[in-house]
Amino acid sequence: MSAAQVLNLLEQLPVAEQREVFEQLRDKFEDEATPGQIAEFERRGEALARNPQSGIPWEQVRAELRERIKGR
């Protein structure tokens, strides 16, 4: 299963379950993230939990990243 397929499945979960997956992944990679990165992950997760409609679909994020990479 590709990362895109996994993300698509995650988007179908309720927000509370998406957050649970996020927290589990954050905990798994916590040793690799700096304290600043962890704080930012937590801030963004809390902001998304307060306002789920503020999120951007993965497809849009991916397209924007590809455009940025092309521009370099």
Buried (B, 14 or more C-beta within 10 A) or exposed (E): EEEEEEBBEEEEEEEEEBBEEBEEEBEEEEEEEEEEEBEEBEEEBEEBEEEEEEBEEBEEEEEEEEEEEEEE
